[in-house]
Amino acid sequence: MKKNRFFNAITLTVTSASLYILLALLIFTGIIDEYNGQLLTLAGIYVIVSLSLNLITGFTGQLALGHAGFMAVGAYSTAIIIMRLNVPMIPAVFAGGLITAIFGLLIGIPTLRLRGDYLAITTLGFGEIIRVIMVNLEGLTGGAAGLKGVPPFSDSGDFILDAVIKFSWVYGFVIFTLVVVSNLIKSSPGRAIISIREDEIASNSMGINVPYYKMFSFTMSAFLAGIGGGLYAIYFGYLNPQMFGFLNSVNFVVIVVLGGMGSITGTILAGIGFTYIQEWLRIFKDFRLVIFGLALISVMLFWPKGLMGTNEISVVKLVRKYFFKNKNSDNSSSGSPASGESQSEGVR
């Protein structure tokens, strides 16, 4: 068991590092130009927020429509902590996530008693309330005019180097989010959370503390969304309440549904694809929403469970299959002649 865990950790670490080095080199050398490098960084932020939503919607089975509100809390909290308190970026991002988690806890206490459409409408209302509060706190958030001058990831003056540094920070937080969500789902609390999605009444009858695990999932989801919001603030360097409206919440729900509710791999693929498709469709101006809507309808007709459903692509399994297959086959083949010889001797 310990050998398997060690092998899994080494495999995932080497894969993550190799992918980062490859993408960073492609951006630095200009093979991936600055524009696409920025899109890739933005896609990473969308993946973080979408994974946080998938935790409560896909794995716990609670439909939430106000995730842009949590993202707004994390964004404004991180920006204010950096600008007013001169806190370094990493502690500020985590502090923004913790503040968002507190908001998630306070909102979850009354809302998680509801189910289905009622929960979705209530969370949507709270998301809009948060946005309106940001508009009216002019002295703290800049009001409707927005908050300007958020320090960037890097200000070296070299656009290519800045693009690599932006990507590096966001990539690191994406890996952190993946580790948190995947390990949580594989743990005992994660199994309890999934059981709530499958059958809440049966879970309760089996002794699972359903309200506690709902609250835990909702708070953790808010924490990760706050981290995504903090990165979003630093990425753009400017915040406006309109950036966190209802449509943004819907976009994250679309990413989760397209990728597959309950699929980490699907959320990653859908988050990256959604970001690029949105940009590609800008050439159609006002018609891009129509085209995008038709594309979503087509996907839902032919893949109602999303691109991945609840399936995952396991890097560890792929490595075992393609890199250790020959070794295993050699061991099995080396054992077969001996067995054949013994059989022939027995016949003689």
Secondary structure, DSSP 8 states (H G I E B T S, - for coil): -HHHHHHHHHHHHHHHHHHHHHHHHHHHTTSS-HHHHHHHHHHHHHHHHHHHHHIIIIIS------HHHHHHHHHHHHHHHHHHH---HHHHHHHHHHHHHHHHHHHHHHHTTS-HHHHHHHHHHHHHHHHHHHHH-HHHH-GGG-EE----S---S-HHHHHHHHHHHHHHHHHHHHHHHHHHHHSHHHHHHHHHHH-HHHHHHTT--HHHHHHHHHHHHHHHHHHHHHHHHHHHSEE-GGGGSHHHHHHHHHHHHHH-TT-HHHHHHHHHHHHHHHHHGGGGGGGHHHHHHHHHHHHHHH-TT-SSTT----HHHHHHHHHSHHHHHHHHHHHHHHHHHHHHHHH-
